[in-house]
Amino acid sequence: MSDGVQALGERLVLIGLDGAACSLGVTREALILDLAGGGRPSDAQVTALHGGLLGAVDRLSGDGALPKASALAEEVVATADLPWLVEQGIRLLPDAVIDGVVKTDDVLRRTVDGLDLRQLLANVSDPDALTDQLNAAVSKAVKESVIARLKDLLPG
């Protein structure tokens, strides 16, 4: 199993797919096969997946299973293409400051709301690639969102 943002993305996607499938009255496997069938996803499928992903955020948050933003910050900074001074400035921020301003559940909700699920689903024709592509999109968006919020904490 992966660590950090990748692991968080994987859990979010799996729980989200479960929630979407449940709301559509099908199994997760049936939903994945249908979404990867090469056709255009229906409005109901896109809506269910969006709701499932938001529900996954709520579930993970309610279970206390979301890491604090400070626990993700080093990974995010290390994989971002930031100017050296910005990178060092972020690394000097105390965990309490990061966690006070960057809330993981808020970042994840913004991430889900910002995903173009119809576009993501349109490019998948392999069931195995579906979760990989969703995981990659979620991980990338989470990293971008955390970096944007952390940059806001720096002076000037």
Backbone bond lengths (Angstrom), bond angles and torsions (degrees), N, CA, C in turn:
res aa  C-N    CA-C-N  psi(-1)  N-CA   C-N-CA  omega(-1)  CA-C   N-CA-C  phi
1 M - - - 1.449 - - 1.528 109.45 -
2 S 1.284 116.58 147.40 1.460 122.76 -179.10 1.525 110.44 -77.34
3 D 1.328 114.60 167.86 1.452 121.38 176.29 1.520 109.43 -114.32
4 G 1.314 116.34 167.89 1.447 122.66 170.31 1.509 114.85 62.52
5 V 1.331 114.50 -137.36 1.461 121.22 -175.05 1.529 110.65 -62.17
6 Q 1.331 117.84 -40.27 1.465 120.82 179.83 1.529 110.81 -61.12
7 A 1.315 117.42 -45.91 1.469 120.82 179.05 1.520 111.07 -63.64
8 L 1.314 116.46 -41.02 1.459 120.76 178.04 1.524 110.09 -62.17
9 G 1.334 116.60 -43.87 1.462 120.44 177.67 1.515 112.41 -61.66
10 E 1.326 116.47 -42.59 1.467 120.82 179.15 1.524 111.37 -61.15
11 R 1.332 116.32 -46.18 1.476 119.62 179.64 1.520 110.64 -63.90
12 L 1.314 116.35 -43.33 1.459 120.70 -179.62 1.526 110.73 -60.56
13 V 1.320 116.89 -45.92 1.459 120.62 -178.07 1.531 111.03 -65.95
14 L 1.326 117.70 -45.24 1.470 119.60 -179.23 1.522 111.96 -62.97
15 I 1.319 116.85 -45.43 1.471 120.41 178.37 1.520 109.86 -66.15
16 G 1.343 116.49 -39.25 1.462 120.60 178.96 1.515 112.69 -64.05
17 L 1.329 116.39 -41.41 1.465 119.67 177.08 1.526 110.97 -65.01
18 D 1.336 116.92 -38.68 1.471 120.16 175.77 1.524 110.54 -59.71
19 G 1.321 116.33 -46.91 1.467 120.67 -179.86 1.513 112.26 -63.54
20 A 1.328 116.45 -41.88 1.469 120.73 178.83 1.521 110.50 -63.30
21 A 1.323 116.13 -45.52 1.462 120.47 -179.81 1.521 110.85 -62.06
22 C 1.323 115.87 -43.04 1.466 120.29 179.31 1.530 110.57 -59.98
23 S 1.331 116.54 -45.22 1.469 119.08 -178.27 1.526 111.78 -67.32
24 L 1.334 116.77 -24.64 1.462 120.51 177.36 1.526 112.57 -91.59
25 G 1.335 116.53 -6.83 1.463 121.08 178.43 1.522 113.97 75.16
26 V 1.353 116.15 31.22 1.462 120.92 178.36 1.520 108.41 -131.45
27 T 1.323 116.45 170.82 1.469 119.82 175.04 1.528 109.28 -79.34
28 R 1.325 115.75 160.48 1.470 119.95 176.82 1.527 109.99 -59.59
29 E 1.327 116.91 -42.18 1.458 121.25 -178.82 1.524 110.89 -62.24
30 A 1.336 116.65 -42.58 1.472 120.23 178.79 1.523 110.68 -64.28
31 L 1.315 116.88 -40.13 1.461 120.60 178.30 1.527 110.70 -63.60
32 I 1.320 116.85 -45.96 1.464 120.60 -179.86 1.533 110.54 -60.97
33 L 1.316 116.70 -45.30 1.470 120.01 178.80 1.522 111.06 -61.97
34 D 1.321 116.25 -40.92 1.459 119.97 179.98 1.531 111.37 -67.14
35 L 1.325 116.50 -43.93 1.460 119.98 -179.89 1.526 112.08 -65.91
36 A 1.314 116.34 -32.09 1.462 120.64 -179.03 1.526 112.07 -91.17
37 G 1.309 116.53 8.16 1.462 120.90 -177.28 1.512 114.76 -72.78
38 G 1.297 117.64 -2.29 1.454 119.90 176.27 1.513 114.72 94.89
39 G 1.317 117.71 -15.21 1.460 119.82 178.90 1.515 111.42 -86.74
40 R 1.294 114.77 172.59 1.462 121.17 178.23 1.532 108.61 -72.77
41 P 1.333 117.43 129.28 1.469 118.64 179.22 1.535 110.31 -65.88
42 S 1.306 115.19 144.31 1.462 118.96 -179.89 1.528 110.21 -74.76
43 D 1.327 115.03 161.17 1.467 120.14 176.12 1.521 110.20 -58.42
44 A 1.336 116.12 -38.88 1.466 120.58 179.99 1.524 110.79 -63.37
45 Q 1.323 117.56 -40.13 1.462 120.79 179.26 1.521 111.17 -66.73
46 V 1.316 117.36 -44.26 1.465 121.30 179.86 1.524 109.93 -64.01
47 T 1.325 116.55 -44.46 1.465 121.05 179.00 1.520 111.01 -63.38
48 A 1.332 116.43 -42.85 1.466 120.77 179.55 1.525 111.03 -64.61
49 L 1.322 117.50 -40.37 1.461 120.27 179.50 1.526 110.64 -67.22
50 H 1.305 117.06 -42.31 1.470 120.64 176.84 1.531 109.57 -59.50
51 G 1.322 116.62 -48.89 1.465 120.73 178.54 1.517 112.34 -63.51
52 G 1.336 116.36 -37.97 1.457 120.48 178.46 1.518 112.21 -64.25
53 L 1.329 116.60 -40.95 1.462 120.56 178.91 1.529 111.08 -67.75
54 L 1.329 117.21 -41.64 1.472 119.45 176.31 1.524 110.62 -64.91
55 G 1.328 116.34 -39.16 1.462 120.08 176.32 1.518 111.80 -63.41
56 A 1.322 116.54 -35.04 1.468 120.81 177.42 1.526 110.41 -64.26
57 V 1.328 116.70 -40.53 1.468 120.05 176.96 1.518 109.52 -60.72
58 D 1.324 116.51 -47.22 1.465 120.43 179.99 1.523 111.51 -61.75
59 R 1.318 116.50 -42.16 1.471 120.39 -179.72 1.527 111.26 -64.23
60 L 1.339 116.66 -48.41 1.462 120.24 179.73 1.529 111.04 -63.01
61 S 1.313 116.21 -39.33 1.462 120.37 178.46 1.527 110.47 -65.79
62 G 1.326 116.48 -46.67 1.457 121.30 179.65 1.518 113.41 -62.83
63 D 1.323 116.25 -31.83 1.467 121.33 178.81 1.528 112.40 -82.99
64 G 1.330 116.87 -3.08 1.464 120.31 -176.70 1.522 112.24 69.57
65 A 1.339 116.77 24.32 1.467 121.20 -175.09 1.525 113.93 -95.97
66 L 1.319 117.00 2.09 1.464 118.97 178.40 1.521 110.13 -88.89
67 P 1.315 116.71 132.30 1.467 118.69 176.61 1.531 109.85 -71.43
68 K 1.309 115.60 153.89 1.458 119.22 174.17 1.523 108.26 -69.74
69 A 1.310 115.84 154.16 1.466 120.37 -179.32 1.528 111.34 -58.69
70 S 1.316 116.91 -35.36 1.472 119.50 -179.38 1.526 111.65 -63.22
71 A 1.335 117.28 -28.31 1.465 120.67 178.48 1.525 111.61 -72.31
72 L 1.329 117.22 -20.55 1.460 122.06 179.76 1.525 112.18 -99.42
73 A 1.325 116.41 -15.92 1.464 121.06 -170.25 1.522 113.49 -59.44
74 E 1.322 118.41 -45.27 1.464 120.22 -177.32 1.529 111.11 -61.59
75 E 1.327 116.47 -45.33 1.469 120.18 178.50 1.525 110.76 -61.17
76 V 1.314 115.96 -44.29 1.463 120.76 -178.32 1.526 110.15 -63.00
77 V 1.322 116.56 -46.34 1.468 120.78 -179.31 1.529 110.37 -65.16
78 A 1.318 116.79 -40.97 1.467 120.71 -177.53 1.522 112.58 -65.17
79 T 1.320 117.18 -28.64 1.463 120.20 -177.37 1.525 112.94 -99.69
80 A 1.317 116.68 -3.18 1.465 120.05 179.36 1.525 109.77 -89.37
81 D 1.295 114.93 151.53 1.464 120.35 176.73 1.533 107.47 -95.08
82 L 1.327 114.82 83.04 1.465 120.91 -176.17 1.520 110.71 -111.38
83 P 1.326 116.28 150.76 1.463 118.01 171.03 1.533 109.21 -59.23
84 W 1.323 116.44 145.83 1.455 121.95 -175.62 1.525 111.83 -53.46
85 L 1.321 117.98 -43.87 1.459 121.40 -177.36 1.527 111.56 -63.97
86 V 1.320 117.03 -41.11 1.471 121.03 178.01 1.521 109.66 -65.09
87 E 1.335 116.14 -44.85 1.467 121.06 179.08 1.527 111.17 -57.52
88 Q 1.334 116.35 -46.68 1.462 120.22 -179.40 1.530 111.01 -67.04
89 G 1.321 116.82 -38.48 1.461 120.40 177.87 1.516 112.17 -60.84
90 I 1.312 116.26 -42.64 1.467 120.71 178.65 1.527 109.86 -65.47
91 R 1.329 116.66 -42.38 1.470 120.07 -178.92 1.532 112.13 -64.21
92 L 1.318 117.29 -24.82 1.469 120.71 179.28 1.534 113.11 -82.43
93 L 1.316 117.13 -11.71 1.459 119.67 -179.91 1.530 110.16 -67.47
94 P 1.317 117.42 131.50 1.472 119.73 176.77 1.539 111.10 -64.85
95 D 1.315 116.13 146.69 1.462 120.93 178.13 1.520 111.73 -52.63
96 A 1.323 117.29 -41.10 1.466 120.72 -178.08 1.529 111.23 -61.72
97 V 1.326 117.14 -35.65 1.470 120.49 178.26 1.528 109.69 -69.00
98 I 1.323 116.18 -46.26 1.468 120.16 179.09 1.520 110.30 -59.29
99 D 1.338 116.23 -49.41 1.466 120.27 -177.31 1.524 112.66 -68.50
100 G 1.321 116.63 -25.33 1.462 119.77 177.94 1.514 112.89 -73.98
101 V 1.320 116.69 -25.79 1.456 120.52 -175.50 1.528 112.47 -107.65
102 V 1.318 116.75 -37.26 1.465 120.89 -176.72 1.524 108.28 -105.05
103 K 1.311 116.23 109.71 1.466 122.45 178.87 1.525 108.97 -99.77
104 T 1.320 116.84 123.57 1.460 121.28 -175.33 1.519 111.92 -58.31
105 D 1.332 117.77 -42.52 1.463 118.66 -179.41 1.523 111.43 -64.67
106 D 1.319 117.65 -37.30 1.458 121.32 177.33 1.530 110.49 -65.17
107 V 1.323 116.68 -44.24 1.471 120.96 177.99 1.524 109.81 -59.25
108 L 1.325 117.35 -44.02 1.460 120.81 -178.47 1.524 111.90 -66.94
109 R 1.318 117.93 -40.80 1.471 120.44 177.49 1.532 110.47 -61.99
110 R 1.333 116.71 -44.61 1.471 120.37 177.70 1.531 110.32 -62.47
111 T 1.313 115.41 -38.72 1.461 120.36 178.71 1.519 110.52 -61.08
112 V 1.322 116.78 -50.35 1.461 121.34 -179.24 1.526 110.11 -61.50
113 D 1.318 116.95 -45.09 1.464 120.02 -179.18 1.526 112.01 -64.79
114 G 1.322 117.22 -27.85 1.457 121.19 -179.28 1.516 115.08 -86.86
115 L 1.324 117.71 -11.12 1.466 120.21 -179.31 1.524 111.00 -73.00
116 D 1.303 116.47 135.65 1.463 121.40 172.73 1.528 106.59 -91.07
117 L 1.327 114.77 83.41 1.465 120.04 -174.18 1.523 112.19 -62.03
118 R 1.312 117.01 -37.57 1.472 119.20 179.91 1.533 109.99 -61.34
119 Q 1.326 116.83 -42.99 1.468 120.87 178.90 1.534 110.95 -66.49
120 L 1.325 116.18 -43.90 1.463 119.74 178.42 1.529 111.36 -59.24
121 L 1.316 115.59 -44.50 1.455 120.32 -177.22 1.522 112.08 -72.38
122 A 1.321 117.31 -27.43 1.468 120.97 -179.35 1.524 112.17 -68.16
123 N 1.318 116.79 -23.39 1.457 120.49 -176.11 1.524 113.68 -95.88
124 V 1.309 117.74 10.54 1.461 120.57 -175.73 1.520 110.15 -115.98
125 S 1.323 115.28 126.88 1.463 119.15 176.94 1.525 111.24 -126.91
126 D 1.324 116.80 5.23 1.457 122.28 -178.78 1.530 107.65 -125.07
127 P 1.335 118.25 124.60 1.468 120.24 -178.62 1.531 113.76 -54.92
128 D 1.327 117.58 -37.73 1.465 120.24 179.43 1.529 110.91 -67.25
129 A 1.313 115.92 -33.37 1.461 120.25 -178.69 1.523 111.94 -74.67
130 L 1.322 117.61 -23.25 1.466 120.66 -177.39 1.522 111.23 -59.55
131 T 1.319 117.78 -54.98 1.462 119.38 -178.77 1.523 111.16 -67.55
132 D 1.341 117.08 -34.81 1.468 119.84 177.46 1.524 110.67 -61.80
133 Q 1.320 116.38 -44.08 1.461 120.58 -178.34 1.534 110.78 -68.50
134 L 1.319 116.64 -41.38 1.467 119.25 176.84 1.527 110.49 -64.06
135 N 1.332 117.14 -43.80 1.472 120.92 177.97 1.521 111.06 -58.79
136 A 1.325 116.80 -45.59 1.464 121.02 -178.99 1.524 110.71 -63.60
137 A 1.325 116.92 -42.47 1.468 120.22 -179.54 1.524 111.20 -65.75
138 V 1.321 116.55 -42.65 1.468 120.41 178.79 1.523 109.83 -64.75
139 S 1.321 117.79 -46.87 1.464 121.17 -179.16 1.521 111.34 -60.14
140 K 1.314 117.27 -45.42 1.469 121.60 -179.96 1.524 110.43 -62.31
141 A 1.321 116.61 -46.30 1.467 120.29 -178.18 1.523 111.53 -66.14
142 V 1.332 117.59 -38.40 1.467 120.62 177.51 1.528 109.62 -62.28
143 K 1.321 116.89 -46.29 1.468 120.61 -179.84 1.523 110.64 -60.31
144 E 1.323 117.40 -45.53 1.466 120.86 -179.81 1.528 111.34 -62.45
145 S 1.318 116.24 -40.77 1.463 120.26 -179.38 1.527 111.58 -67.36
146 V 1.319 117.07 -43.81 1.466 120.79 179.55 1.528 109.91 -63.30
147 I 1.325 117.25 -44.05 1.469 120.62 179.43 1.530 110.09 -60.61
148 A 1.318 117.08 -45.23 1.468 119.80 -179.90 1.521 111.09 -59.28
149 R 1.328 116.03 -43.19 1.477 119.48 -179.99 1.517 111.38 -68.47
150 L 1.320 117.42 -39.56 1.472 120.53 179.79 1.539 110.97 -66.92
151 K 1.310 116.97 -39.39 1.461 120.33 178.03 1.532 110.72 -60.78
152 D 1.326 116.49 -34.66 1.471 120.75 179.19 1.516 112.10 -63.97
153 L 1.342 117.31 -22.18 1.464 121.04 -179.62 1.524 112.49 -79.25
154 L 1.316 116.84 -16.68 1.458 120.31 -177.32 1.516 110.87 -83.29
155 P 1.321 117.12 145.03 1.464 119.61 177.67 1.529 111.23 -68.69
156 G 1.331 114.01 148.84 1.437 123.70 171.14 1.425 117.87 57.03
